[in-house]
Amino acid sequence: MEVKDTQIKELTERARETNILIGGLQKMLSPLLGAPGERRPPSESGDLGA
């Protein structure tokens, strides 16, 4: 039982760390992605297209 408690504690900590990393990633990417209504065609945003 003690081993399982330790494993659960460690998994909970890993999940917390993952949530923090995902939150940071979303924060970094949000200015690049913008809201769907804010997207402009490539000719207006300066993109060359693919």
N, C-alpha and C positions, 0 to 999 in steps of 0.2 A: 504494500500500500504506500509506503514511503517513497519508493521509486516512482510510482505513478504520479504522486503529488509533485515530485521534483520535475518529472517530464512535463506535466501540465503547466507548471510555473514557467519552465523554459519556453514551451510553445507559446504561452501567452505573451511572454516578453518578445519573442520573435515576431509575433503578429503585431504587437505595438510598434516595433521598429519598422516593420514593413509599411504600416499605415503612415508613419512619419515620413518615410522615404517617398511613398506614393504621393502624399500631400505636397512635398517639396517639388516633385517632378511636375505635378499638375500646376503648381504656382509658377514654375519656370516656363512651362509650355503655354499657359493660357494667353500671354500676350502675342505669341506667335500664331496661335490657332484662332483666337477671337471668337466671338459669338457667331452662329450661323448667319444671322441677319446682317452682320458687319462685313462679311466677305465681299471683296470687290473682284471684278473680272481681271485676269492677268494683265490686260492692256492698261488698266488704270492703276494697278499697284506696282508696276515696274518690273513684274516678273517676265521672263522671256518665254515661259511655257515649256512644255516637255516635247 
